[in-house]
Amino acid sequence: MHISQAFATRSPEGSEGPDAGRMRARRPARGRAAAALTAAVAFALVLTGCGEGGGGGSAPKSAGSAADADRVEPLAAPPAPKLPVTVDSADGAKVTIDSTDRIVPLTGSLSEIVFTLGFGKQVVARDITATFEQAEKLPVVTRAHDVSAESVLSLKPTIVLADTTTGPAEAIDQIRDAGIPLLVVEPAKELADVGRRIDTVAEALGVPSAGTELKERTESRIAAVQKSIPDHADGEKPRVAFLYLRGSASVYLLGGAESGASSLLEAAGAVDAGKESGLDKDFTAITSEALAKAAPDAILVMSKGLASVDGMDGLVKIPGIAETPAGMDRRVVSIDDGVLLNYGPRTDRVLTEIVEQLYAKGGTGQ
């Protein structure tokens, strides 16, 4: 979920989207602030949750599937790091790590990888986008969209993990100038990035073999879900539109080729309706014309986004939605904000939920 012309919004709770590097402004490498897509719009992450839709379907339950989707599943054997290591940072720096005693991951998706590799006890802080259960009691070191360098440094980290969307640049520089090893990782944009991100983090933590194990586990589970996708009786793949919704800020966007959802939808045996209709960027404002061209059979949303428009009844009141096949059938796939576009160790669970809801009769909202 990369938005090239970004918008940064604040919710009433002052929290962010599932991964700040995605639905918020995509800063260039080194964190330069981008122009807002919609001025003065607040970007919400932790709105009141809504019920998960769907049910049925034939996808296998991957370990820890929908029932505990807010938890990560660490590898069985805690890894023994071999340090020091020197790794290449995505911003061009060489970073030497000689201790993993105190880790600060600055995005939710990086936190997910660190915890799943077995380093949960060494993580001493979290970004607001780390929404899974094991991380919830950790101190937060971000303020809305921005990292607080002072908060990070006060925890005396031995390694800080960021990605190219993390900012502001001044905070990153301040952490580095204090002598803290800080590794910048390229963000994930699609399913193919899952293994790369796991390998990068595992290498930095001195456990490349654990990274290989986790990558193979994740990829095999994703493959198992894909094998469960039912054949399309009419030979036509369902067309699914990814909508980004924040009703409290009147933000209603239709995802295109660069939204971050295309890879997931295609892996689930569907067509990204926005991409297919010619939207080659990230997001565009929802219009009746754009929706009519996309003609989705189903709509993919984040669960808190759906809640922010008062559920299915509110969704079909957005101009143009009620006239689409998805709106007429009230067919919606709703996935938790904190995991949908992470492209990490829980992506098999995300894919399982998409498959179950998409191929259940009518989908969510019936």
N, C-alpha and C positions, 0 to 999 in steps of 0.2 A: 504494500500500500504506500506507494510513493506518490506524493503530490508535488509536481514540479513548481507550481505557483502556490505557495502554501498558504494554508490558513492556520492561525493559531487561535484557539478559542478557550475560554475558561468556563468550566461548569460552576453551578452554585457551590459545589463542594470544593472547587479549585483543583480538580484532578484531571488527568489526561486520558487520551486514547490508549488502546491496548499496547501499542508500542510507539513511543513518541517519534521514532524515526520514520513512521509510516504515515498515519493519517494526519499528522500535523505537518507544518512546513518542512519541506525537505531542504535542509541547509546544505550548501556545497561543503565539500570536505574542509575541515577546520572550523565548521560551525557558523559560517556567516549567516546572519538572519535573512530570511527570504521575505519577499513582499507578501502581504496578506491576500488570500483569495477573496475573502469577504471581510471588509473592515469591521473591526470591533466585534467579531463573532467569537464566542467562547467555545473552546473545544472540550467536550465532556468525555470523561472516561468512566467514571464510576457513578452512573445514575442508578436509580432504583432498578434492580434486576427484574426481568419478566420471566414468565414460565417458558420452558423449552417446548418447542412444538414437535410434531412428528410422532414417531413411534412406528412399529412395524418394520418392514424391510427385511432384507436377508443378509445384511452386512454382519460379519463376525464381530463379537465383542472383543476388541483388543484389550490387553491388560489395562485395567483402570479406565475403562471407556467412559460413557456419559455419566455414570453414577458418581464418579469422583473426578470429574474433569478439572476440578480446581486444585488437584494435587499433581505433583510430578512423581515419577517412579524411578528412583535411583538404581544404578547398577548394583547387583547383588554383592560384589566384593569391593570394599573401599580401595581406591587406587593408592599406590605408593609413588609419589612424584619423584622423578629423577631430575634434580636441579643442580646448578643453574642451567637455563636455556636462553638462547638469544633468538628472537623471532622478528620478522618484518611486520611493521605496523602499516595499515592501509594508507596512512598519511605520509609515508615515506621514512619514518623514523625506524631505527633499530632499537629494540627493547630487550633488555636482559632482566630476567626474573629469577631471583634466587630464593624466594619464599612464597608459599601459598597460605601462610598462617592467617592472613587477614585480607579477604577478597571483597572488592566493591564492584559489582557489575552495574553499569549505568543504563541498561535497558531491560525490559521484562524478558525479552527473548534470550538475551545473554544469561540472565539469572536462571532461566529454565535449563539451559545447557549446563551451567556450572553445578546446579543442584543435582541434575540427573547424572552427571559424571561422578557424583559422590562427595562433593565438596561443600555440602550445605552447612556443616558445622563451622566451616571457616569463613562463611559469608557474614560480613559485619554490618551491611547496610543494603538498602534496595532503592531502586528507582520507583516512582509512583506506578509505573506500568507492570511491575511484578505483582500479579494479582493471585498467584496460587497460594494454597494454604500454608505450606512450609515457610514461606517468606513473609507472611502477613505481620508478624510481630517485630520485624527488623525496623530500625529507624530509617526514615525516608530522607534522602539527600538531594531531592529535587524540589524546586518551587515552581509549580505549574509546569512549564516546559523546560525550565532551565536548571542546570546542575548548580548546586551551591558548593563552590570549591572549599569554603570554610568548613562546611559540614563534613565533606569527604575527608579533608585533612585532619579534622579533630578526631577521627576514628583510627588514625595511624595505619592506613592500609599498606600492605606489602605488594599489592598489585591492583590496578584499576582497569576494568574492561569497558570500552565504549565502542560506538560505531560512528560512521561518518556523519550521521545526523545529530550526534550529541553536541550540545553547546550550552552556553555561548563559548566562543573561541577563547575568550579571556579566562574562563574557568578551567578549560583544558590546559591552557598554558600555565596557569597558576599551579595546578596539580603537578605538572611536569617539572616546573621550575623548583618545586619543593623537593625534587629528587625521587618522586614516586614513579615506579615503572607503570606506564600507561599504554595499553595496547588498543589501537583503533582497528576494528573489524569491519569489513564491507558488509552492509546490510543484506538481508535476504529479500529477494524479489519474487522467487518462484520455487517450486518443489525441488528443482535441481540444485538449489543452494543449501538444502538441509545438510548434506554430508560435508560440504565445504566448511560451513560454520562450525559444525561439531569438531572437525579435524583441527581447525584453527585454534579454537578455545582449548582443546585437549593438549595440543602441542605447547601452548603458552603455559599451561598448568603442569607440564612435565609428565603427562600421562597419555602419550600418543596411542598406546595399545588399548587403553580404555576408550579412547575416542573411536578407534576402529570397531570395538565391540558395540558401542552405542550406535554408531552409524549403521552397522550391519543389522542390529536389532530394529532400528527405526525403519530402514529401507525394506526389510522383510515384512514388517507389519503393514506398511503402506501397500506393498505388493499383494498381501493377503486380502486387504480391503478391496483393492481393485478387482481381484478375481471374483468377488461377491456381487459385483454390479450386474443387475439383471439385463437380459437382452431387451432391446427396444422392439416391442411387438410390431410397430409400424415402420421400423427401420429408421426412424427419425430420432435424433438425440434431443433431449429437452433443452430448450433455450432458457437460460437463467440470467437475470440481470442482478448485478450487485449494487445495492443502494446504500449510501452512507447517509444516515439520518441523525439529526440532533434537533428535535422538535422545539426544545426550550430556546434555541438560538435561531430557529427557522432556517436551518441548514438542511437542504435536500439535494443530494448529489447522485448522479448515475455514473457508475464505474465504467471505464474504458480499458484499453489494452494494457495500460500501465498502472491499473488500480492495485495490483497485487493479488487479485482473486482469480484471474484467468487460469493460472496453472492448476489451482485446486479444482475449479469447475471442470476443466478438461480431464483431470485425473479421475473425477467422479463420473465420467462418461457423458458430460453435458457440454453445451456450447455457451460461451460467454456472450450473451446477447448484446451487451454494449460494444464489445470489441467487434463482433460480427457485423454490427450495424454501421461500422466505420469510425468509431471513437478510438483514435489511435493514441491518445494521451492518457492521463490518469482519471480525472473526473470532470464532469460538466454538470451545470445546474439542470435539475429535472424539469423538462417541459413536456407538454402533451405530445408535441411533434417528435421529440427524441424517444419517448416511450413507445409511440406508435411505430416508429421505425425499428426499434429493438424488438418489439412484440414478444416479450418474455412469457414462457409457459409457467415460470416460477420466479420468485424473487428471493435473493439471499441478503440477509441483514444481520447486523450484530444485535444481540438480544437487548442490550440497553438502548440501542437506537430505536428498536421497535417499541420498547417501553416508553421512550420519550415522545412518541406520537400517539400514545394511548392504545397500543396494540393494533391488531388487525383492523378493528373498526376505524381507528384513526388513520391507518395507512391508506385505506382505499379512498379517504377524503382528499389526499394529495392529488392535485390535478393531473389527470391522465392515467393514474394507476387503475382505477376501477374499469377503464375501457380495455385494458390489456387482458390477454388470456389468463395471466396469473391473478389479476385483480378479480376477474369474473369468477374464477375458481377458488379464490381466497387461498392461494397456494404459496406458502412462504416457508423458507428454510431459515431458522434462527439459531445462530451459533454464538457462544459466549465471546464477549469483546476481548477478554484477556488472552485468548489463544488462537482466534481465527486465522490471523495472518502472521503468526510467529515463525512459521516454517522451521520447526525444531523437533525435539524428541516427542512432542505430543501431536504432531501433525497427523499421525495415523488415527488418533481419536477424532480429530476434526473431520477427516475424510469419512470416517465411519458415520458420524452424525449427519454429514451432508447426504451421504448415500441413503441412510435410513429415512431421513425426512423427505428427500427428493422423490424417492420411489415408493413411499407410503401413499396410500390412497388419498389424494387431495393435498397432502402435506399439511403443514401447520395451518391452523385457523379454521379447520372444518368443525 
